[in-house]
Amino acid sequence: MKETKKTGVLPGDKVAISEEFLPGVHTYEASGVIRALRTGSVMRDMKNMEISVKPSAQPELVKVDDWVTGQVEGSQANSANVHIYFHNGKPTFKDFSGMLSLRGLSGGGRGARRTTPVKSGDVVRCRVFSLVNGIIHLNIDEPDMGVVAALCGNCGRPLLKGNETRVKCDECGNVEERKLARDFGTTPIEP
Ligand SMILES: [Zn+2]
């Protein structure tokens, strides 16, 4: 019978002393102390008196205040799903997504015309502001955060320049609303 205790550990953290437990999966013993080899949660097998670490399924590398870059895969009024491809500027090969909060980005207060901070297909750079409930919560409030690449909704060509809230297509003249990152339009894109 296995008992899972919801205790998060990082590699090297003490999980038990060897008088109490035997080292199990993803642990090691050194000088009478059993420590975690992986980030995850501690599992105690009371029958065999073995202690293990169950690696976290969530990408362990993402922390609050990190930044990630990804593609918007769908957006609602107050949030958008972002498929993450870069973490702190480096490619990530894990398959994971974050939830981009769009609250407070819809323009100048109540009654103001609704704007569209992001659209599906946009590439956005986002700040990680919370990891509550295992969800990577993102926002784009800072000047460096926001859309870094987007296509024209009218003609499909890349949009190249804009200001903080609007972007204009060079090809067809279409104007779209976005919350752009400060470096929007520079190439190559900095993830
Ligand atoms: Zn266009």
Residues whose N, C-alpha, C, O or C-beta is under 5 A from the ligand:
A	BS01	ZN	C152 N154 C155 G156 C169 E171 C172 G173 N174
